[in-house]
Amino acid sequence: MENLIKVCVEREETYEIDQGTPVQELLKKNGGARKYPVVAAMINHRLKDLRTPLDRDCQVEYIDLSSEDGIRIYHRSVIMVLMRAVSEALPGGTAIIQHTLGNGVYGDVSYSRPIKDRDVARIERQMRYIIEADEPMVRKKISKEDAERLFTESGQTEKISLLRYLPQDEVAIYSCGGYYDFCYGPLVPSSGFLKNFRLRFYLPGFILELPKKENPMEIPPYIEQGKLANVHYEAKKWANIIKVNNVVTLNDMVTKGDVGNLIRVCEAYHEKQIARIADQITENIDRIRIVLIAGPSSSGKTTFAQRLSTQLQVNGIRPVAISLDDYFVDRELTPRDEQGNYDFESIKAIDSALFNDHLIKLIQGEEIKLPYFNFKTGKREYHGEKLRLAPSDMVIVEGIHGLNDVLTSSIPKGRKFKIYVSALTQINIDNQNRIPTTDLRKIRRIVRDHRCRGRSAAETISMWPSVRRGEEKNIFPFQESADVMFNSALAYELAVLKGSAEPLLQGITPDSAEYAEARRLLSFLNFFSPMAVDEIPLNSIVREFIGGSCFVGTVR
């Protein structure tokens, strides 16, 4: 009996099993009929792959494809197969994963010549062959010296450089059919799990179309996002100009003490972009009287709006900010979500009729009484504040619904200018492991919520799924309708955020439901060398999160 352990599964039943039994074997015994495939497990709040042996009493929760962790594991595993397939279908070729685009991932191939559609078809056939063979995907820890030897033999030189910056003596790698790679988290146990994907040529590279957790057994129709693709292209072009396109090149600058110039160049680039947007608005001042700014959480909208206001003033325009928060309907009229909670992110939570009436009056030169929403009482109030626009004035509105024309339905499209702000990361960890925009924004928010709202990292992580649902519903569907897009990411910022975020994430204990996500983010930040904040200008977007901004804002 001494070799038996007790495992509580899904907080329902407890089993006695042999010590060392892999999770995959336990799943066969008690997995039951499930709607979607299980791809991993949470063992005492630690995310593990299904090959993990259970060596002590523990709690196990299965992770399937309908969860954020599950679909992330699926995507990561398909990319691993893609990387291997490229090396086999195009000997000497290397895939480079760039960024998400629609429901897919865009990448290109470093090869002796530009790739063509027939090359992409060959890569997909090789992927299907690997998946049909159902080859194991095995995690193991090896010494850094052994990892360097394996990556040298496979020509993955960017990973050899990355090893220098990892503090531990051993590293975890995954292997699949003789192909080895770092993986930023668990993979599925074997390639046979990965039948659902689509690969197609997308000049000059490819798009790997993948399922979403909302319907993980189907590939959704691809929706072209030309404006967003151009912003991503400009971000990569900029990363090449400043010679910071992955973690290694950034770390090299940090350790050599060369980041001062990098900061100044990155900030100057932001300022130049903002000035161009201000000039574009100014050139059309005879018709544009309203600027609407929207973007997902922690995209830097507040600092962007204030810097844009400064540039408009340089052009002789006086910006007048109106807070969309003050146009909330009274609390009892607020719609509720599926769980019965108030849905403050619904556009129906805004009194659009009053907002449109006020905008029309302002454009026509009339005076309005500005409302004030009291968040404590849940009621709209009036404190005697009035507003009338002068000929050189312009209304600036920042809010999540800024791109949705329902919000400003009474204003002709030609009279308003819509700006989408997001933080689209320019650098990768390595060729295979990109830095998700969502992770950058989450880390930004963890740091800011702690500093401005007194929230713990666990609280912010717990809220994040709800935040993401609101973005998917209220922001992302409208992003292509923007007149311009502004990328608020800074090439150096994760090295800066690391110093603030790590202690907050380390404070999340193993008994917390948010522990697995904290460990994932800590593992990600582990790749970055820390950077001091001294040389970051006070008007930088990153100051909105780490503190010290010269702009005064109220957190409500």
C-alpha positions in Angstrom: 0.0 0.0 0.0 2.9 2.3 0.5 3.2 2.7 -3.3 -0.4 4.0 -3.7 -1.3 7.7 -3.7 -4.7 9.4 -3.5 -5.8 11.6 -6.4 -8.9 13.8 -6.3 -10.2 14.3 -9.8 -12.3 17.3 -10.8 -13.0 17.9 -7.1 -15.5 15.0 -7.2 -14.0 11.6 -6.8 -10.8 10.3 -5.1 -8.9 7.4 -6.6 -6.1 5.3 -5.2 -3.6 4.7 -7.9 0.0 3.5 -8.3 2.6 6.1 -7.6 4.1 7.3 -10.9 1.0 6.7 -13.0 1.0 9.2 -15.9 -2.0 11.5 -16.0 -2.9 10.1 -19.4 -3.4 6.6 -17.8 -5.6 8.1 -15.1 -7.7 9.9 -17.8 -8.4 6.5 -19.5 -9.8 5.3 -16.2 -12.1 8.2 -15.3 -12.1 10.7 -18.2 -15.6 9.8 -19.1 -17.5 11.1 -22.1 -16.2 14.6 -22.8 -17.3 17.1 -25.5 -13.8 18.1 -26.3 -10.4 16.3 -26.1 -8.4 16.7 -23.0 -4.9 18.0 -23.8 -3.4 18.7 -20.3 -4.1 18.7 -16.6 -3.9 21.1 -13.7 -2.1 19.2 -10.9 -2.4 21.2 -7.6 -2.8 24.4 -9.7 0.2 23.6 -11.8 -0.3 23.2 -15.5 1.3 19.9 -16.7 1.2 17.8 -19.9 -0.6 14.4 -19.9 2.6 12.4 -19.7 3.4 13.8 -16.3 3.7 11.0 -13.6 1.6 11.5 -10.5 4.1 10.9 -7.6 2.1 12.2 -4.5 -1.4 12.8 -3.2 -2.9 15.6 -5.4 -5.8 17.3 -7.0 -6.2 16.9 -10.8 -8.4 18.9 -13.1 -8.5 18.1 -16.8 -7.8 20.8 -19.3 -9.7 20.5 -22.6 -9.8 22.6 -25.8 -12.7 24.8 -24.6 -10.4 26.5 -22.1 -7.8 29.3 -22.7 -5.0 27.0 -21.5 -6.2 24.1 -23.6 -6.4 26.0 -26.9 -3.1 27.7 -26.2 -1.5 24.2 -25.8 -3.1 23.1 -29.0 -1.8 26.1 -31.0 1.6 25.8 -29.5 1.7 22.1 -30.4 0.6 22.7 -34.0 3.4 25.3 -34.4 5.9 22.8 -33.1 4.8 20.4 -35.9 5.0 23.2 -38.4 8.5 24.1 -37.4 9.6 20.4 -37.8 7.7 20.1 -41.1 9.5 23.1 -42.6 12.9 21.7 -41.7 12.0 18.4 -43.4 10.0 19.7 -46.5 12.5 22.5 -47.2 15.9 21.3 -46.0 17.8 24.3 -44.8 14.7 26.3 -44.3 13.4 27.7 -41.0 9.9 29.0 -40.2 9.7 32.2 -38.2 6.4 32.8 -36.4 5.5 36.5 -36.5 2.1 37.4 -35.1 -1.6 36.5 -34.9 -3.8 37.7 -37.8 -7.5 37.0 -37.6 -8.0 33.4 -36.3 -4.6 32.4 -37.6 -0.9 32.9 -37.1 1.2 34.6 -39.8 4.8 33.5 -40.4 7.4 33.4 -43.0 10.2 31.0 -44.0 13.9 31.8 -44.2 15.0 29.8 -47.2 17.5 30.0 -50.1 14.7 31.6 -52.2 11.3 33.2 -51.7 8.7 30.5 -51.0 5.8 29.9 -53.3 2.3 28.4 -52.8 3.6 25.0 -53.8 6.2 25.1 -51.0 3.4 25.8 -48.4 1.4 22.9 -49.8 4.5 20.7 -49.4 4.9 21.9 -45.8 1.2 21.1 -45.0 1.5 17.6 -46.5 4.5 17.0 -44.3 2.5 18.2 -41.2 -0.3 15.9 -42.1 2.2 13.0 -42.4 3.7 13.7 -38.9 0.2 14.0 -37.4 -1.0 10.8 -39.1 2.0 9.0 -37.6 0.9 10.1 -34.1 4.4 10.7 -32.9 5.0 11.3 -29.2 5.8 14.9 -28.1 8.0 14.4 -25.0 9.2 16.9 -22.5 12.5 16.4 -20.7 15.1 18.4 -18.8 18.6 18.5 -20.0 21.7 20.5 -19.2 22.3 23.8 -21.1 25.4 22.2 -22.6 23.3 19.3 -24.1 20.7 21.8 -25.3 23.4 23.8 -27.1 24.7 20.7 -28.8 21.2 19.7 -30.0 20.4 23.2 -31.3 23.8 23.4 -33.0 23.2 20.2 -34.8 19.8 21.4 -36.0 21.1 24.9 -37.0 18.8 26.7 -34.5 21.4 29.3 -33.7 19.0 31.9 -32.2 18.2 29.3 -29.4 21.9 28.9 -28.6 22.2 32.6 -27.9 19.0 32.5 -25.8 20.5 29.9 -23.5 23.1 32.4 -22.3 20.4 34.4 -20.6 18.6 31.6 -18.8 19.8 31.5 -15.1 19.1 27.8 -14.4 21.6 25.0 -15.2 19.0 22.8 -16.8 16.3 23.7 -19.4 13.1 22.0 -20.5 12.8 21.1 -24.1 10.3 19.0 -26.1 11.2 16.5 -28.8 9.1 15.2 -31.7 10.7 12.7 -34.1 14.2 14.0 -33.6 13.2 17.7 -33.7 13.9 19.6 -30.5 12.7 23.0 -29.3 12.0 25.2 -26.3 8.2 25.4 -25.7 6.7 28.2 -23.7 4.4 25.7 -21.8 3.1 22.1 -22.2 2.3 20.4 -25.4 -0.2 17.7 -26.3 1.2 14.1 -25.7 1.4 13.2 -29.3 1.0 14.7 -32.8 -2.2 12.7 -33.5 -4.1 15.2 -31.4 -3.5 18.0 -34.0 -5.7 17.2 -37.0 -7.6 20.4 -37.0 -5.7 23.2 -38.8 -5.3 24.8 -42.2 -2.1 26.1 -43.8 -2.1 28.5 -46.8 0.2 30.7 -48.7 0.0 34.4 -47.8 2.5 36.5 -49.6 5.4 36.6 -48.7 4.9 33.8 -46.1 2.0 31.7 -44.8 -1.0 31.8 -42.5 -1.6 28.9 -40.1 -5.4 28.9 -39.4 -6.3 27.4 -36.0 -9.5 26.7 -34.1 -10.8 28.9 -31.2 -11.8 27.7 -27.8 -15.5 28.8 -28.5 -15.7 26.0 -31.1 -12.5 24.1 -31.0 -13.4 21.4 -33.4 -13.8 23.7 -36.4 -11.7 26.3 -38.2 -13.7 29.5 -38.4 -13.8 31.4 -41.7 -10.8 33.6 -42.2 -11.6 37.3 -42.1 -9.1 39.6 -43.9 -7.7 42.3 -41.7 -5.7 44.5 -44.0 -5.2 47.5 -41.8 -4.0 45.3 -38.8 -1.7 43.3 -41.1 -0.1 46.6 -42.2 0.5 47.7 -38.6 2.2 44.3 -37.9 4.3 44.7 -41.0 5.4 48.2 -39.9 6.2 46.8 -36.5 8.5 44.1 -37.9 10.1 46.6 -40.3 10.8 48.9 -37.3 12.2 46.1 -35.2 14.7 45.4 -38.0 15.6 49.0 -38.3 16.5 49.3 -34.6 18.0 45.8 -34.7 15.8 44.5 -31.8 13.6 41.7 -33.2 14.0 39.0 -30.4 14.8 38.7 -26.8 18.5 38.0 -27.4 19.1 41.3 -29.3 17.3 43.2 -26.5 19.2 41.5 -23.7 22.5 42.1 -25.5 21.7 45.9 -25.5 20.7 45.8 -21.8 23.8 43.9 -20.6 26.1 46.1 -22.7 24.4 49.3 -21.3 23.3 50.5 -24.7 19.6 50.9 -23.9 19.6 54.7 -23.5 19.8 55.3 -27.3 17.2 52.5 -27.9 14.8 54.2 -25.5 15.2 57.6 -27.2 14.8 56.2 -30.7 11.7 54.2 -29.7 10.1 57.2 -28.0 10.9 59.5 -30.9 9.3 57.0 -33.3 6.1 57.1 -31.2 6.1 60.9 -31.1 6.6 61.0 -34.9 3.6 58.7 -35.4 1.4 60.7 -33.0 2.4 64.0 -34.7 1.5 62.5 -38.1 -1.9 61.5 -36.8 -2.4 65.0 -35.4 -1.4 66.5 -38.8 -3.9 64.2 -40.6 -6.7 65.5 -38.3 -5.6 69.1 -38.7 -5.6 68.9 -42.5 -9.3 68.0 -42.3 -10.3 70.3 -39.4 -13.0 71.9 -41.5 -15.0 68.7 -41.3 -13.6 66.7 -38.4 -14.8 67.9 -35.0 -14.8 64.6 -33.0 -11.9 62.2 -32.5 -12.8 58.8 -31.1 -10.1 56.6 -29.5 -10.6 53.0 -28.7 -8.5 49.9 -27.9 -8.3 46.9 -25.7 -7.4 47.0 -22.0 -4.0 48.3 -21.1 -3.2 49.4 -24.7 -2.1 52.8 -23.5 -5.1 54.8 -24.7 -5.0 57.4 -21.9 -1.4 58.4 -22.5 -1.9 58.3 -26.3 -4.9 60.6 -26.0 -3.0 63.1 -23.9 0.0 63.1 -26.3 -2.2 63.5 -29.3 -3.9 66.4 -27.5 -0.4 68.0 -27.1 0.3 67.6 -30.8 -3.1 69.0 -31.8 -2.3 72.1 -29.6 1.0 72.5 -31.5 -1.2 72.7 -34.6 -3.5 75.4 -33.1 -6.3 73.1 -32.1 -7.7 73.0 -28.5 -8.7 69.5 -27.6 -11.7 69.1 -25.3 -11.9 65.7 -23.6 -15.3 64.1 -22.8 -15.4 61.0 -20.6 -17.7 58.2 -21.9 -17.9 57.0 -18.3 -20.0 60.0 -17.5 -22.7 58.8 -19.9 -23.4 55.5 -18.1 -27.1 54.9 -17.6 -28.2 54.7 -14.0 -27.2 51.5 -12.3 -30.7 49.9 -12.3 -30.9 50.4 -16.1 -27.6 48.7 -16.7 -27.9 45.5 -18.7 -26.7 42.2 -17.1 -24.5 39.5 -18.5 -25.1 35.7 -18.7 -24.1 35.3 -15.0 -26.6 38.0 -13.9 -23.9 40.6 -13.2 -24.0 44.2 -14.4 -22.4 44.4 -17.8 -20.7 47.8 -17.8 -18.9 47.0 -21.0 -22.1 46.6 -23.0 -22.8 49.5 -25.3 -26.3 49.5 -23.8 -24.7 50.6 -20.5 -24.1 53.9 -22.3 -26.9 56.5 -22.8 -26.2 56.8 -26.5 -29.1 59.0 -27.1 -27.9 61.7 -24.7 -24.3 61.3 -25.9 -25.4 61.8 -29.6 -27.6 64.8 -28.6 -24.6 66.4 -26.9 -22.3 65.8 -29.8 -24.7 67.3 -32.3 -25.2 70.4 -30.1 -21.4 70.8 -29.7 -20.8 70.6 -33.5 -23.6 73.1 -34.1 -22.0 75.5 -31.6 -24.5 75.1 -28.8 -23.8 74.8 -25.1 -24.4 71.6 -23.2 -24.5 70.7 -19.5 -21.9 68.0 -18.9 -23.0 65.0 -16.8 -21.0 63.4 -14.1 -21.5 59.7 -13.2 -21.3 58.9 -9.5 -19.9 55.4 -9.3 -20.7 55.1 -5.6 -24.4 55.9 -6.0 -24.7 54.5 -9.5 -26.5 57.7 -10.6 -25.9 60.5 -13.1 -25.4 63.9 -11.6 -24.9 67.5 -12.8 -22.5 69.8 -11.1 -23.0 72.9 -13.2 -20.2 72.2 -15.6 -21.0 73.5 -19.1 -19.2 73.2 -22.5 -19.4 75.0 -25.8 -16.9 74.5 -28.6 -15.0 77.4 -30.1 -14.1 77.2 -33.8 -10.6 75.8 -33.0 -11.9 73.3 -30.5 -12.2 69.6 -31.0 -13.9 66.9 -29.0 -11.8 63.9 -28.0 -13.5 60.8 -26.7 -11.7 57.8 -25.3 -13.6 54.6 -24.6 -14.0 51.0 -25.5 -17.0 51.7 -27.9 -15.3 54.5 -29.8 -15.1 52.5 -33.0 -18.7 51.2 -32.9 -20.8 53.6 -35.0 -23.9 52.8 -32.8 -22.2 55.1 -30.2 -22.2 58.0 -32.6 -25.0 57.0 -34.9 -26.2 60.6 -35.4 -22.8 61.9 -36.5 -21.9 61.5 -40.2 -18.8 59.4 -40.8 -17.0 62.3 -42.4 -17.3 64.4 -39.2 -15.5 62.0 -36.9 -12.1 60.4 -36.9 -11.6 57.0 -35.4 -8.3 55.8 -33.9 -7.5 52.2 -32.8 -4.8 51.8 -30.2 -3.2 48.5 -29.4 0.1 47.1 -28.2 1.4 44.8 -31.0 4.7 43.3 -29.9 7.5 43.7 -32.3 9.9 41.1 -30.9 9.8 37.3 -30.4 11.4 35.0 -27.8 12.9 33.0 -30.8 11.7 31.8 -34.2 9.0 29.5 -32.8 7.9 31.4 -29.7 6.2 34.7 -30.3 5.3 37.2 -27.6 1.5 37.4 -27.6 0.1 40.9 -27.5 -2.4 39.6 -24.9 0.5 38.7 -22.5 2.1 42.2 -22.8 -1.2 43.8 -22.0 -1.9 41.5 -19.1 1.5 42.3 -17.6 0.9 46.0 -18.1 -2.4 45.7 -16.3 -1.0 43.6 -13.4 1.5 46.4 -12.7 -0.9 49.3 -13.1 -3.8 47.7 -11.2 -1.5 47.1 -8.2 -0.1 50.6 -8.3 -3.3 52.5 -9.0 -6.1 50.3 -7.6 -4.4 48.3 -5.0 -5.3 45.0 -6.7 -3.2 41.9 -6.3 -1.8 40.1 -9.3 -4.2 37.2 -8.6 -7.2 39.6 -8.7 -6.1 41.0 -12.1 -5.5 37.5 -13.5 -8.9 36.3 -12.2 -10.6 39.3 -13.9 -8.8 38.8 -17.2 -11.1 36.3 -18.9 -14.0 38.7 -18.4 -11.9 41.5 -19.8 -11.1 39.4 -22.9 -14.7 38.5 -23.4 -15.6 42.2 -23.5 -12.8 42.9 -25.9 -13.9 40.1 -28.3 -17.4 41.4 -28.3 -17.0 45.2 -28.1 -13.6 46.1 -29.6 -12.0 43.6 -32.0 -15.0 43.3 -34.4 -14.7 47.1 -35.1 -10.9 47.6 -35.3 -10.8 47.5 -39.1 -13.2 50.5 -39.2 -10.6 52.8 -37.7 -9.2 55.6 -39.8 -5.7 55.0 -38.3 -4.1 52.4 -36.0 -1.5 53.2 -33.5 0.9 50.6 -32.1 1.7 51.5 -28.5 4.2 48.7 -27.8 7.8 49.6 -27.1 10.6 47.3 -28.0 12.2 47.6 -24.6 9.2 47.7 -22.3 9.1 44.0 -21.1 12.6 44.4 -19.7 11.3 47.4 -17.7 8.0 45.8 -16.7 9.8 42.7 -15.4 11.1 44.5 -12.4 7.6 45.5 -11.3 5.7 42.4 -12.4 7.9 39.6 -11.0 7.4 40.4 -7.3 3.7 40.6 -7.8 3.5 37.3 -9.6 5.8 35.6 -7.1 3.4 36.6 -4.4 0.7 34.2 -5.8 0.9 31.1 -3.7 0.5 27.5 -4.9 -2.9 27.1 -3.3 -4.3 29.9 -5.5 -6.3 29.2 -8.7 -4.2 31.8 -10.5 -0.9 30.1 -9.6 -0.5 28.3 -12.9 -0.9 31.5 -14.9 1.5 33.3 -12.6 4.1 30.6 -13.2 3.5 30.8 -17.0 4.1 34.6 -17.0 7.1 34.3 -14.7 8.7 31.7 -17.0 8.1 34.1 -19.9 9.7 37.1 -18.0 12.6 34.8 -17.1 13.9 35.2 -20.7 14.4 39.0 -20.2 17.3 40.8 -18.6 15.9 43.5 -16.2 16.3 47.1 -17.2 16.3 50.3 -15.1 13.6 53.0 -15.6 15.8 56.1 -15.1 16.1 57.1 -18.8 12.4 56.5 -19.7 10.8 59.9 -20.4 7.9 61.0 -18.3 5.5 61.1 -21.2 6.2 57.6 -22.3 3.3 55.2 -22.7 5.1 52.7 -20.4 4.9 55.3 -17.6 1.1 54.9 -17.6 1.8 51.4 -16.1 5.0 51.7 -14.0 4.3 55.2 -12.7 6.0 58.5 -12.9 4.0 59.9 -15.8 3.9 63.6 -16.3 0.2 63.3 -17.3 -2.3 63.7 -14.6 -5.2 61.2 -14.8 -7.9 60.0 -12.4 -8.5 56.3 -11.9 -12.2 55.8 -11.5 
